[in-house]
C-alpha cells in the first residue's frame, strides 16, 4: 500500500499525551448499535488518523455484545497498514453477516477492509483503488534492505485478501497493485471487487487527509468531489478593468468568505441527514437496507423524502380496504386500534419486555417483540427525540437509564418488581399458614394485649354507666426492622441482552425476603424466646403449662397436648383454645399424617369400632427448619389469626419493596430490595411444645 507502516505513518493531528484524542470530536470511524442486533459502522477519512488506533475500534465493536449483522460504510483514502490488517481480521472473523457500502472511495488499505463484505455495494461513480505498499525509510543500506523486505511481506499478506474475494490469481492482483489500479463502481462489479451497483451519488464528504495528494493516478472526477477547494490558488489571473477607487475601498471592507465554516456546516447537515434517515429505517429492521443505502447516497434526498420513499415501499403489495361491514372485519379493525396515554412507543416497549419475561402475553402486532434490551433502550431514546447516532453502546444505554424523559429505566424497574413479587408469592414457606398477620405504622415499639386481655364483661344494670376497661401493664411488645439487599442491573447486562438480571435474580431475592421472615418466625419456636409480657420463656412447663415431655407422635401424646391447650385460663376463666395446626419436622411428616388422618387407632382391629379421637383435629405443617433443631420435637398451635406469633408489616404492606438509583460505583442501575417487618411471640396459651 502507499500508506506507510505504523512507524512512518502520518503523524497524529492531536496533541501529545492523548492517545485516543480525548477532547476532540475527530475520529476516522464511528460504531453504533441499531435494531435487530445490527451494528452501523463507518470508516471515513484516514485509518489511524488523529492518533486513534484499531484497538479502540475493536473495543467499541466488542462492547456491542452479540451482533448478527454489520453494515460497514467506507469513504477513506486508506491509512495505517497494520491497523487496517487488524480491522480486516477482526471483521473477517466476526460471526455477523457483513454488508459493505462504498459511499465514495475505498483506496489503499480501505479497499482491503472492504473485502470482508458479502455483498459489497457501490454507487456507479464511487471509486476503489489498490496499489503496492510504499513508504519512506532512512538509515544505512542494511536498514533500507530490511524495510524493502517488510514491504514485500506486507504485499504478500494483502494479495490473498483480494484473491479470496475476486477469484483472481495472485499474479493478476500483483499486476494491478503494481500500476495503482483505479476502478469505478461498474468496473469493481465486473472485476469481482464488488457485488451490486446502485445509482451514482451527487456529492461526497470531503477527505481531510493529505494522503490523497500522494495518489498519482486519481481520476479528476472523484478528486473534485472529495478535496475541498483551496480558494483561487492555482487559477490563472484574468485581465480586468480598473475599478473605481470607492469600489475598491468597499470591496476591501467586505468580510472574507469563510470557506471552512461553510464546508463544516454542510458536512454537519449531511451527518444529521444520514443519522435521521438511519433512525427512520431502524424501525423496519433490515428489510429495506438497499433503499436506505440509496437514500443516504442521494444527497438531495431529505429526511421527509426518505420517509415517503420508505412508506411507499412498505405499501407495495397491500390492498387498501374500507369494508368494515360484518362482525369479523369490525373485530379485526378494532383489534388494530390503540388507546392509551399517548406514550405508544413506551407502552409497546413495556409490553415487549413483559412478554419476554413471561409476565404478559405477547401482542402479535407489537413491532418490538423480537428486539433485544439494547435495541429497546435505543428505541426509548429515539422516540423521545434524543439523538444516539454518535454514542457507543455503553453511552447510549447509560443515557437510556438516566434521561429524564426515557421510559427505559422505569420499564426495567417494573419487570424486576414483578419478578421479586413472583418470587415472594411462590416461595415455599409455611409460616403464613398459621401465624397472625399484623400492621404497624412506624418503627416504634408497639404493645399487644394477648388472648387473656379481658377475662369477662361486667354487668351493666338499668340506668348505670358503662365503665372503661384497663388492659394491664403486662403486654407483649413488637417492633419493625428493615431487611434488604442491593443488586445491579448493569449496562453490560443490557448489551448482552441478559434477561436473567431482570427475572431470575430479582425472583430469587423475592424468595430470600420471604425466607428471612420465615427464619425469624421459626427462631421464636426453636430458640424458645422470652415473652416480653412476663420475661418468661415462651414454652415453660411450670409457669406457662405448655410443654409436654416424653411425647411421641401418637394418639396419646396428641390428645394430652390438646388437653394442655384446652385447659389454658385467663385468671379463673377458661379460654377454650382448640389446636388448629401441628408443626412437625419433615422427619415426622408421614407418621403425623398417618396418625391424624387415620380412621382408627394404630394396632386396633378396624372392625372393633375403635375410632381415632384425634382424626383431622388439626392440619399438619412440615417445616425443615425444625429438623435442624430436633427431628422429634413438634408443636401444636391455635388457628391462624390467634395470638400466637405475630408477623407485622409496615402499613400492612406484606410484600418486598424495590427502589432504583443510577449507580456511581457500577455502570448501571443499583436496585434495592427491602421489606419492613417485625416478628414476636404474643401469647403462650395458643401454643404447646411436645418433646421427647
C-alpha positions in Angstrom: 0.0 0.0 0.0 1.1 3.5 -0.5 0.5 4.2 3.2 3.5 3.5 5.3 3.7 1.1 8.2 3.0 2.3 11.7 6.5 3.6 12.3 6.3 6.1 9.5 2.6 6.8 9.1 1.2 10.3 9.0 1.7 12.0 12.4 -1.4 12.4 14.5 -3.1 15.8 14.4 -4.0 15.6 18.1 -1.8 16.9 20.9 0.6 14.6 22.6 -0.4 12.7 25.7 -3.9 11.9 24.5 -3.9 8.5 22.9 -7.4 8.4 21.8 -7.8 12.1 21.0 -10.0 12.9 24.0 -11.3 16.4 23.9 -11.8 16.4 20.1 -14.7 15.0 18.1 -12.4 13.9 15.3 -12.3 10.2 14.5 -12.0 8.2 11.4 -14.6 5.7 12.4 -17.9 5.5 14.3 -19.8 2.5 15.7 -23.3 2.5 16.9 -26.0 -0.1 17.7 -29.1 -0.4 15.6 -32.2 -2.6 15.7 -32.2 -6.4 15.3 -28.7 -6.9 16.7 -27.2 -4.7 13.9 -24.1 -2.6 14.1 -23.8 0.5 11.9 -20.0 1.1 11.3 -18.4 3.9 9.3 -14.8 4.3 8.3 -14.5 7.8 7.0 -11.1 9.5 6.3 -7.7 8.2 7.1 -7.3 4.9 9.1 -5.2 5.5 12.1 -5.6 9.3 11.9 -5.9 11.6 14.9 -3.9 9.1 16.9 -6.8 6.7 17.1 -5.7 3.1 16.7 -7.5 -0.1 15.7 -7.6 -1.1 19.4 -10.3 1.4 20.1 -12.2 0.2 17.0 -12.1 -3.4 18.4 -13.1 -2.4 21.9 -16.2 -0.4 20.8 -17.3 -3.2 18.5 -16.9 -5.8 21.3 -18.9 -3.5 23.6 -22.0 -4.0 21.4 -22.2 -7.6 22.5 -23.9 -10.2 20.3 -24.3 -8.7 16.8 -25.9 -10.6 13.9 -25.3 -8.0 11.2 -22.7 -5.4 10.4 -23.4 -2.6 7.9 -20.0 -1.1 7.1 -19.9 2.3 5.2 -16.5 3.2 3.8 -15.2 6.6 2.4 -11.5 6.5 3.1 -8.2 7.0 1.3 -6.6 4.2 3.3 -4.2 4.7 6.2 -2.0 2.7 8.6 -1.4 -0.7 7.1 -1.1 -2.7 10.4 -4.2 -1.1 11.8 -6.0 -1.9 8.6 -5.0 -5.5 8.7 -6.1 -5.8 12.3 -9.5 -4.4 11.4 -9.8 -6.7 8.4 -9.1 -9.8 10.5 -11.4 -8.6 13.3 -14.3 -8.2 10.9 -13.5 -11.2 8.8 -13.6 -13.5 11.9 -16.7 -11.9 13.3 -19.7 -14.2 13.0 -22.1 -11.5 11.9 -23.3 -11.1 8.3 -21.3 -8.2 6.8 -22.6 -5.8 4.2 -20.2 -3.1 2.9 -21.3 0.2 1.3 -18.6 2.2 -0.6 -20.1 5.7 0.0 -17.4 7.5 -2.0 -13.9 6.0 -2.2 -12.2 2.9 -0.8 -8.5 3.3 -1.5 -5.4 1.5 -0.4 -5.9 -0.2 2.9 -9.6 0.8 3.0 -10.2 -1.3 -0.2 -8.7 -4.4 1.6 -11.0 -3.9 4.6 -14.0 -3.6 2.2 -13.3 -7.2 1.0 -14.9 -8.5 4.2 -18.3 -7.6 2.7 -20.8 -10.0 1.3 -22.3 -8.2 -0.5 -20.2 -5.1 -1.4 -22.5 -2.3 -2.7 -21.1 0.6 -4.7 -22.6 3.7 -6.5 -21.6 4.0 -10.1 -19.4 7.0 -9.5 -17.7 5.6 -6.4 -14.1 4.5 -6.7 -11.8 1.8 -5.4 -8.1 1.9 -5.7 -5.5 -0.8 -5.0 -1.7 -0.4 -5.1 1.6 -1.8 -3.8 2.7 -0.9 -0.3 5.1 2.0 -0.3 6.9 4.1 2.3 10.0 6.0 3.1 12.9 4.6 5.2 16.1 6.1 6.4 19.3 4.7 7.7 22.1 2.5 6.4 21.9 0.2 3.4 21.0 -2.8 5.6 18.1 -0.8 7.1 16.8 0.0 3.6 17.1 -3.6 2.5 15.2 -4.7 5.7 12.5 -2.2 5.0 12.1 -3.4 1.4 11.7 -6.9 2.7 9.0 -5.7 5.1 7.1 -4.0 2.2 7.2 -7.3 0.3 5.9 -9.2 3.3 3.0 -6.8 3.6 2.2 -7.2 0.0 2.2 -11.0 0.4 -0.4 -10.6 3.2 -2.6 -8.3 1.3 -2.8 -10.1 -2.1 -4.7 -13.1 -0.6 -7.4 -10.7 0.7 -8.2 -9.6 -2.9 -7.8 -13.1 -4.4 -10.3 -14.6 -2.0 -13.0 -12.1 -2.9 -12.4 -11.7 -6.6 -11.3 -15.2 -7.6 -8.4 -13.8 -9.5 -4.9 -15.3 -9.4 -2.2 -13.8 -7.2 -0.3 -12.8 -10.3 -3.3 -10.8 -11.6 -3.7 -9.0 -8.3 0.1 -8.3 -8.1 -0.1 -6.7 -11.6 -3.0 -4.5 -10.6 -1.2 -3.4 -7.4 1.9 -2.5 -9.4 0.2 0.1 -11.6 -2.1 1.7 -8.9 -5.4 0.5 -10.4 -8.4 2.8 -10.1 -11.9 1.2 -10.7 -15.3 2.7 -10.9 -18.4 1.0 -9.3 -19.2 -0.7 -12.6 -15.6 -1.9 -13.1 -15.5 -3.2 -9.5 -18.6 -5.3 -10.1 -17.2 -6.5 -13.4 -13.8 -7.5 -11.9 -15.3 -9.1 -8.7 -14.3 -6.4 -6.2 -18.0 -5.5 -5.6 -21.3 -7.3 -5.9 -24.0 -4.7 -6.5 -24.2 -1.4 -8.4 -26.5 1.4 -7.3 -27.3 4.9 -8.6 -24.4 7.4 -8.6 -24.1 9.8 -5.7 -24.2 13.6 -6.3 -21.8 14.6 -3.6 -19.2 13.0 -1.2 -17.8 14.0 2.1 -14.5 15.9 2.0 -11.4 13.9 2.8 -9.1 15.9 5.1 -6.2 13.5 4.9 -3.2 14.7 2.9 -2.7 11.2 1.7 -5.0 11.7 -1.3 -2.4 14.2 -2.7 0.1 11.2 -3.0 -2.2 9.3 -5.4 -0.5 9.7 -8.8 -3.4 8.4 -11.0 -6.5 9.5 -9.1 -9.3 10.3 -11.6 -10.1 14.0 -11.7 -13.8 13.2 -11.4 -13.5 11.9 -7.9 -10.7 14.3 -6.9 -13.1 17.2 -7.4 -15.7 15.6 -5.2 -13.5 14.8 -2.1 -10.9 17.6 -2.0 -12.0 20.8 -0.5 -11.5 23.9 -2.8 -8.5 26.0 -1.8 -9.8 29.4 -2.8 -8.3 30.7 -6.1 -5.0 29.0 -5.6 -3.7 27.8 -9.0 -6.2 29.8 -11.1 -4.9 31.8 -14.0 -5.3 35.6 -13.5 -7.7 37.3 -15.9 -7.2 40.9 -17.0 -9.9 43.2 -15.6 -10.8 46.8 -16.0 -9.6 49.0 -13.2 -12.4 49.5 -10.6 -13.2 52.9 -9.2 -11.4 53.9 -6.0 -14.7 53.9 -4.0 -15.5 50.4 -5.2 -12.0 49.1 -4.3 -12.4 50.5 -0.8 -15.9 48.9 -0.5 -14.5 45.6 -1.5 -11.7 45.8 0.9 -14.1 46.4 3.7 -16.3 43.4 2.8 -15.7 40.4 5.1 -13.9 37.4 3.5 -16.0 34.3 2.9 -15.1 31.6 5.5 -15.0 28.5 3.3 -14.0 26.2 6.1 -17.1 27.3 8.1 -19.3 26.8 5.1 -17.8 23.4 4.5 -18.2 22.4 8.2 -21.8 23.5 8.2 -22.5 21.4 5.0 -20.8 18.4 6.5 -22.8 18.7 9.7 -26.0 18.9 7.7 -25.1 15.8 5.8 -24.3 13.9 9.0 -27.6 14.9 10.5 -29.4 13.9 7.3 -27.8 10.5 7.3 -28.4 9.9 11.0 -32.1 10.9 10.6 -32.5 8.5 7.6 -30.9 5.7 9.6 -33.2 6.3 12.5 -36.3 6.2 10.2 -35.2 2.9 8.7 -34.1 1.4 12.0 -37.7 0.7 13.0 -38.2 -1.6 10.0 -35.2 -3.8 10.6 -33.1 -4.9 7.6 -35.9 -5.4 5.2 -35.2 -2.1 3.4 -31.4 -1.9 3.7 -30.9 -1.3 -0.1 -33.5 1.5 -0.1 -31.8 3.1 2.9 -28.4 3.0 1.1 -29.9 4.7 -1.9 -31.5 7.4 0.2 -28.2 8.1 2.0 -26.2 8.1 -1.3 -28.6 10.7 -2.8 -27.6 14.0 -1.2 -30.8 15.6 -2.5 -32.9 13.1 -0.5 -34.1 14.9 2.6 -35.4 13.1 5.7 -39.0 13.7 4.7 -38.4 12.3 1.2 -36.7 9.2 2.8 -39.8 8.7 5.0 -42.1 9.0 1.9 -40.0 6.5 -0.1 -40.0 4.1 2.9 -43.8 4.3 3.3 -44.2 3.8 -0.5 -42.0 0.7 -0.4 -43.9 -0.7 2.6 -47.2 -0.1 0.9 -46.3 -2.2 -2.1 -48.5 -5.3 -2.3 -51.0 -4.1 0.2 -54.6 -3.6 -1.0 -56.4 -0.9 1.0 -60.0 -1.6 2.1 -62.7 0.3 3.9 -65.1 -2.6 4.2 -65.9 -2.8 7.8 -69.3 -4.4 7.4 -69.7 -7.7 9.2 -68.6 -8.7 12.6 -65.3 -10.3 11.6 -64.0 -7.2 9.8 -65.2 -4.9 12.6 -63.3 -7.1 15.1 -60.1 -7.0 13.1 -60.4 -3.2 12.7 -60.8 -2.6 16.4 -58.0 -5.1 17.2 -55.5 -2.8 15.5 -56.6 0.3 17.3 -54.7 1.6 20.3 -56.0 3.8 23.1 -53.7 4.9 25.9 -51.8 7.8 27.5 -50.2 9.0 24.3 -46.9 7.2 25.0 -47.4 4.5 22.4 -43.7 3.6 22.0 -43.1 3.4 25.7 -46.2 1.2 26.2 -45.2 -1.0 23.3 -41.6 -1.4 24.7 -43.0 -2.2 28.2 -45.3 -4.8 26.7 -42.4 -6.4 24.7 -40.2 -6.7 27.8 -43.0 -8.0 29.9 -43.8 -10.6 27.3 -40.2 -11.7 27.1 -40.1 -12.0 30.9 -43.2 -14.2 30.7 -45.5 -11.8 32.7 -47.8 -10.9 29.8 -49.0 -12.4 26.6 -47.0 -11.3 23.5 -49.0 -8.9 21.3 -48.7 -10.2 17.8 -48.8 -6.6 16.3 -46.1 -5.2 18.6 -43.1 -4.2 16.4 -40.7 -4.5 19.3 -41.4 -8.1 20.3 -38.2 -9.5 18.9 -35.8 -6.7 19.9 -33.0 -7.1 22.4 -32.8 -4.9 25.5 -30.1 -2.8 23.9 -32.3 -2.2 20.9 -35.3 -1.3 23.2 -33.1 1.2 25.1 -32.2 2.9 21.8 -35.9 3.0 20.7 -36.8 4.6 24.1 -34.4 7.4 23.4 -35.1 7.9 19.7 -38.9 8.0 20.4 -38.3 10.9 22.8 -36.2 12.8 20.3 -32.8 12.0 21.8 -30.1 11.5 19.1 -28.0 8.4 19.7 -26.0 8.1 16.4 -22.8 9.5 17.9 -23.0 7.3 21.1 -21.3 3.9 21.6 -23.3 1.1 23.3 -22.3 2.0 26.8 -23.1 5.7 26.4 -26.4 5.0 24.8 -27.6 2.6 27.5 -26.3 4.9 30.2 -28.4 7.7 28.6 -31.5 5.5 28.5 -31.1 4.8 32.2 -30.7 8.4 33.2 -32.5 10.5 30.7 -35.4 12.3 32.4 -37.9 11.5 29.6 -36.8 8.0 28.8 -39.2 5.2 29.9 -36.5 2.5 29.8 -35.3 2.6 33.5 -38.9 2.6 34.8 -39.8 -0.3 32.5 -36.9 -2.4 33.8 -37.9 -1.5 37.4 -41.5 -2.7 36.7 -40.2 -6.1 35.3 -37.8 -6.5 38.3 -40.6 -5.7 40.7 -42.9 -8.3 39.1 -40.0 -10.9 39.4 -39.5 -10.1 43.0 -43.2 -10.4 43.8 -43.4 -13.6 42.0 -40.5 -15.0 44.0 -42.2 -13.8 47.2 -45.6 -15.3 46.3 -44.2 -18.6 45.1 -41.7 -19.1 47.9 -42.5 -22.5 49.6 -42.7 -21.0 53.1 -45.1 -22.3 55.7 -45.2 -19.6 58.4 -48.0 -17.5 56.9 -50.4 -20.5 57.1 -50.5 -20.3 60.9 -49.1 -17.0 62.2 -51.0 -13.9 62.8 -50.6 -11.0 60.3 -50.3 -7.6 61.9 -49.7 -4.0 60.9 -47.6 -1.2 62.3 -47.5 2.4 61.2 -43.9 3.2 62.3 -40.8 1.7 63.9 -41.6 2.4 67.5 -42.3 -0.4 69.9 -46.0 -1.5 69.9 -47.9 -3.4 72.5 -50.2 -6.4 72.1 -52.9 -7.5 74.7 -52.8 -11.2 74.1 -55.5 -13.9 74.4 -56.4 -13.2 78.0 -56.5 -9.4 77.9 -60.1 -9.4 79.3 -61.5 -12.1 81.5 -65.2 -11.2 81.1 -67.6 -8.3 80.6 -69.2 -6.7 83.6 -72.9 -6.4 84.0 -74.4 -3.0 83.3 -77.6 -2.5 85.3 -80.5 -0.4 84.1 -79.5 3.2 84.1 -76.0 2.5 85.2 -72.9 3.8 83.4 -70.5 1.8 81.4 -67.0 1.7 82.8 -63.7 1.8 81.0 -61.7 -1.4 80.9 -58.0 -1.5 81.7 -55.6 -3.8 79.8 -53.0 -4.0 82.5 -49.2 -3.5 82.2 -48.2 -7.0 81.2 -48.4 -6.7 77.4 -46.3 -8.3 74.7 -44.3 -5.9 72.5 -43.4 -6.0 68.8 -41.3 -3.6 66.7 -40.4 -3.4 63.0 -37.0 -3.9 61.5 -35.8 -3.4 57.9 -34.2 -6.3 55.9 -32.8 -5.8 52.4 -30.1 -6.3 49.8 -28.7 -4.5 46.7 -28.2 -5.8 43.2 -27.2 -4.1 40.0 -28.7 -4.1 36.5 -25.5 -3.3 34.6 -25.1 -1.8 31.2 -23.2 -4.9 30.2 -26.3 -7.0 31.1 -28.4 -4.8 28.7 -25.7 -5.0 26.0 -25.6 -8.8 26.4 -29.5 -9.0 26.4 -29.3 -10.7 29.8 -32.9 -11.1 30.8 -31.7 -13.2 33.8 -30.8 -10.0 35.6 -34.5 -8.9 35.3 -36.2 -12.2 36.1 -34.2 -14.8 37.8 -32.0 -12.7 40.1 -34.9 -10.5 41.4 -37.1 -13.6 41.8 -34.5 -15.2 44.0 -34.3 -12.1 46.0 -38.1 -12.2 46.5 -37.8 -15.7 47.7 -34.9 -14.7 50.0 -37.1 -11.9 51.5 -39.8 -14.4 52.4 -37.3 -16.9 53.7 -35.9 -14.1 56.0 -39.3 -13.7 57.6 -39.7 -17.5 57.9 -36.3 -17.7 59.7 -37.4 -15.1 62.2 -40.7 -16.9 62.9 -39.3 -20.4 63.4 -36.4 -19.0 65.5 -39.1 -17.9 68.0 -40.0 -21.6 68.5 -36.6 -23.2 68.2 -34.8 -20.7 70.5 -37.7 -20.5 72.9 -37.7 -16.8 73.0 -38.9 -15.0 76.1 -42.3 -13.3 76.2 -41.9 -9.6 76.7 -45.1 -9.5 78.8 -43.6 -11.7 81.7 -40.0 -12.2 80.7 -40.5 -16.0 80.8 -39.6 -18.4 78.0 -42.4 -18.9 75.6 -42.5 -22.7 76.4 -42.3 -23.2 80.1 -43.7 -26.3 81.9 -44.1 -24.6 85.3 -45.2 -21.1 84.6 -46.9 -21.5 81.2 -48.0 -25.1 81.4 -47.5 -25.6 77.6 -44.8 -28.2 77.5 -45.5 -31.9 77.1 -42.5 -34.1 77.9 -41.8 -37.7 76.9 -44.1 -37.2 73.9 -44.0 -39.2 70.7 -46.1 -38.8 67.6 -49.1 -40.9 68.5 -52.7 -40.5 69.5 -52.0 -40.4 73.3 -49.4 -37.6 73.1 -51.5 -35.6 70.7 -54.5 -36.0 73.0 -52.5 -34.8 76.0 -51.1 -31.9 74.2 -54.6 -30.9 73.1 -55.7 -31.0 76.7 -52.9 -28.7 77.8 -54.1 -26.1 75.3 -57.8 -26.5 76.1 -57.1 -26.0 79.8 -55.4 -22.6 79.5 -57.0 -19.9 81.5 -57.1 -16.1 82.0 -57.5 -15.9 85.7 -60.3 -18.2 86.5 -61.9 -18.2 83.1 -61.1 -21.0 80.6 -60.0 -19.7 77.2 -61.2 -22.9 75.4 -58.5 -22.8 72.7 -58.5 -25.6 70.2 -55.4 -26.7 68.2 -55.6 -26.0 64.5 -52.1 -26.9 63.3 -49.4 -29.4 64.2 -46.0 -28.1 63.3 -43.6 -31.1 62.7 -40.1 -31.6 61.4 -40.1 -33.3 58.0 -38.9 -36.5 59.7 -42.3 -36.8 61.3 -44.4 -35.6 58.4 -45.5 -39.1 57.2 -46.2 -40.6 60.6 -48.1 -37.5 61.8 -50.4 -37.5 58.7 -50.9 -41.2 59.3 -51.9 -40.7 63.0 -54.1 -37.7 62.4 -55.9 -38.8 59.2 -56.4 -42.5 60.1 -60.0 -43.6 60.8 -58.9 -46.0 63.6 -56.2 -46.2 66.2 -52.9 -47.9 65.2 -52.9 -51.5 66.4 -56.7 -51.8 66.8 -58.9 -54.0 64.7 -60.8 -51.8 62.3 -63.9 -53.8 62.8 -63.8 -53.4 66.6 -65.4 -49.9 66.4 -62.4 -48.1 68.0 -62.4 -44.6 66.4 -59.4 -42.3 66.1 -60.1 -39.5 68.7 -57.6 -37.1 67.0 -58.7 -37.7 63.4 -58.5 -34.5 61.5 -58.3 -32.4 64.7 -55.5 -30.3 63.1 -53.6 -29.7 59.9 -50.1 -31.0 59.6 -47.5 -28.4 58.6 -44.0 -29.9 57.9 -41.1 -27.4 58.3 -37.5 -28.4 57.5 -36.1 -25.7 59.9 -37.5 -27.7 62.8 -35.4 -30.7 61.7 -32.2 -28.6 62.2 -33.1 -28.3 65.9 -34.7 -31.7 66.6 -36.3 -34.4 64.5 -38.6 -35.5 67.3 -40.0 -32.2 68.8 -43.3 -30.9 67.4 -45.7 -28.1 68.3 -49.5 -27.5 68.4 -50.7 -24.0 67.6 -54.1 -22.3 67.6 -56.0 -21.1 64.5 -54.5 -18.6 62.1 -55.1 -15.1 63.4 -54.9 -16.2 67.0 -52.4 -14.5 69.4 -49.5 -16.9 68.9 -46.7 -15.5 66.8 -47.4 -12.2 65.0 -45.7 -11.1 61.8 -46.3 -7.3 61.5 -45.6 -5.3 58.3 -45.1 -1.6 57.9 -48.6 -0.2 57.0 -49.7 -3.7 56.2 -47.6 -4.0 53.1 -46.7 -7.7 53.2 -44.5 -7.6 50.0 -41.0 -6.6 49.3 -40.4 -3.0 48.1 -37.8 -2.1 45.5 -36.2 1.2 44.5 -33.5 2.2 42.0 -30.9 4.8 41.5 -28.1 5.2 39.0 -25.0 3.5 40.2 -21.9 5.6 40.9 -19.7 2.6 41.7 -21.2 0.4 39.0 -22.0 1.1 35.3 -25.8 0.6 35.5 -28.6 0.9 38.0 -28.4 -0.2 41.6 -31.7 -1.8 42.8 -32.6 -2.0 46.5 -34.9 -4.8 47.7 -36.2 -4.3 51.2 -39.0 -5.4 53.5 -40.1 -3.8 56.8 -41.3 -6.5 59.2 -41.4 -7.4 62.8 -41.8 -10.9 64.4 -42.6 -11.6 68.0 -44.5 -14.1 70.2 -47.7 -12.5 71.5 -49.1 -15.2 73.9 -48.1 -18.6 75.1 -51.5 -20.0 75.5 -52.1 -20.8 71.9 -49.0 -23.0 71.6 -47.8 -26.3 73.1 -44.4 -27.8 72.7 -44.1 -31.7 72.6 -40.6 -33.0 73.3 -39.2 -36.5 73.9 
